[in-house]
Amino acid sequence: MDWQQPIALAIVAGTAVAFAWRPVRRRFGPRRFSLTKDTPCGCVGNGGPPPPRVLVTGRKGERPRVVMSP
């Protein structure tokens, strides 16, 4: 049973590294480009009305209903 203990510890260490890697990469890794944060204007997303919303509802045995709202 001497070989089982190092293998088990390696599995545990690998799992701990896998769980810790994502938050570390999110904090110190590259971030995505954002027009509102990375441009001097910051007004890119504030123009115009929002796009229309489409809502599709229906229950089993009933006719489906499609509602478009502004």
Beta strands, then each sheet from edge to edge (+ up, - down):
strand 1: 53-57
strand 2: 65-69
sheet 1: 1+ 2-
end
